[in-house]
Amino acid sequence: MSPQGFKCKFKDNLDMSQPLCFVIGPIGEEGSDFRQHADDLFDLIIKPVVESTEFGYRADRADKIRKPGHITNQIIKMIKEADLVVADLSHRNPNDSMNWH
């Protein structure tokens, strides 16, 4: 189906009982090009699709975690427990590639 023909129906209330789609990739500093790309990718593409009634996930990203604690441990836990992980490798950051080996 073409992107123009794709229609998403959104759930009104997302809850923690829904399967988790955890999104990883470069986020960058507030106001940076990396952050704008990350926000656009998450808010305009990934989140609307995975949170649609067709798929029924709730989307989350590391900078959206609001729990106190060590962020690296929280990210590792989210990756391990997520039902789906989406990785943004579009900026070809060498650190991203090394972390996958």
C-alpha positions as a Python dict, from the first residue, in 0.01 Angstrom:
ca = {
    (1, 'M'): (0, 0, 0),
    (2, 'S'): (133, 348, -82),
    (3, 'P'): (207, 594, 204),
    (4, 'Q'): (-77, 813, 76),
    (5, 'G'): (-319, 523, 117),
    (6, 'F'): (-210, 431, 469),
    (7, 'K'): (-457, 534, 737),
    (8, 'C'): (-407, 497, 1110),
    (9, 'K'): (-684, 480, 1366),
    (10, 'F'): (-558, 592, 1704),
    (11, 'K'): (-646, 460, 2042),
    (12, 'D'): (-766, 734, 2275),
    (13, 'N'): (-607, 603, 2593),
    (14, 'L'): (-275, 424, 2596),
    (15, 'D'): (-202, 225, 2907),
    (16, 'M'): (84, 30, 3055),
    (17, 'S'): (-84, -302, 2975),
    (18, 'Q'): (-26, -243, 2604),
    (19, 'P'): (284, -397, 2444),
    (20, 'L'): (585, -165, 2447),
    (21, 'C'): (765, -34, 2138),
    (22, 'F'): (1093, 115, 2260),
    (23, 'V'): (1267, 352, 2017),
    (24, 'I'): (1644, 396, 2034),
    (25, 'G'): (1885, 617, 1842),
    (26, 'P'): (2061, 951, 1865),
    (27, 'I'): (1846, 1211, 2040),
    (28, 'G'): (2083, 1508, 2075),
    (29, 'E'): (2062, 1829, 2270),
    (30, 'E'): (1742, 2031, 2282),
    (31, 'G'): (1721, 2247, 1967),
    (32, 'S'): (1987, 2050, 1774),
    (33, 'D'): (1939, 1896, 1429),
    (34, 'F'): (1971, 1550, 1588),
    (35, 'R'): (1690, 1631, 1832),
    (36, 'Q'): (1467, 1769, 1557),
    (37, 'H'): (1522, 1453, 1351),
    (38, 'A'): (1461, 1228, 1653),
    (39, 'D'): (1144, 1417, 1751),
    (40, 'D'): (1007, 1417, 1397),
    (41, 'L'): (1082, 1048, 1347),
    (42, 'F'): (924, 955, 1681),
    (43, 'D'): (626, 1194, 1682),
    (44, 'L'): (533, 1197, 1314),
    (45, 'I'): (624, 849, 1191),
    (46, 'I'): (692, 580, 1451),
    (47, 'K'): (446, 675, 1726),
    (48, 'P'): (138, 722, 1504),
    (49, 'V'): (197, 389, 1331),
    (50, 'V'): (276, 169, 1632),
    (51, 'E'): (6, 329, 1850),
    (52, 'S'): (-259, 287, 1582),
    (53, 'T'): (-542, 43, 1649),
    (54, 'E'): (-388, -181, 1383),
    (55, 'F'): (-76, -246, 1594),
    (56, 'G'): (-175, -138, 1947),
    (57, 'Y'): (168, -67, 2097),
    (58, 'R'): (260, 221, 2322),
    (59, 'A'): (572, 400, 2201),
    (60, 'D'): (845, 517, 2435),
    (61, 'R'): (1194, 664, 2402),
    (62, 'A'): (1479, 707, 2653),
    (63, 'D'): (1431, 1081, 2699),
    (64, 'K'): (1065, 1018, 2787),
    (65, 'I'): (1155, 800, 3089),
    (66, 'R'): (1045, 992, 3397),
    (67, 'K'): (1164, 752, 3668),
    (68, 'P'): (1458, 846, 3891),
    (69, 'G'): (1759, 620, 3859),
    (70, 'H'): (2052, 537, 3637),
    (71, 'I'): (1939, 605, 3278),
    (72, 'T'): (2169, 344, 3120),
    (73, 'N'): (2023, 69, 3338),
    (74, 'Q'): (1672, 187, 3255),
    (75, 'I'): (1747, 183, 2881),
    (76, 'I'): (1893, -168, 2898),
    (77, 'K'): (1588, -285, 3095),
    (78, 'M'): (1351, -125, 2840),
    (79, 'I'): (1535, -289, 2547),
    (80, 'K'): (1523, -630, 2716),
    (81, 'E'): (1157, -604, 2815),
    (82, 'A'): (1015, -429, 2508),
    (83, 'D'): (791, -627, 2279),
    (84, 'L'): (934, -434, 1982),
    (85, 'V'): (1250, -223, 1949),
    (86, 'V'): (1293, 28, 1667),
    (87, 'A'): (1649, 155, 1614),
    (88, 'D'): (1718, 478, 1425),
    (89, 'L'): (2054, 429, 1253),
    (90, 'S'): (2003, 702, 995),
    (91, 'H'): (2285, 928, 1115),
    (92, 'R'): (2548, 655, 1092),
    (93, 'N'): (2697, 738, 1430),
    (94, 'P'): (3003, 509, 1481),
    (95, 'N'): (2903, 457, 1845),
    (96, 'D'): (2567, 316, 1738),
    (97, 'S'): (2735, 64, 1507),
    (98, 'M'): (2988, -42, 1769),
    (99, 'N'): (2713, -99, 2027),
    (100, 'W'): (2549, -359, 1804),
    (101, 'H'): (2856, -584, 1773),
}
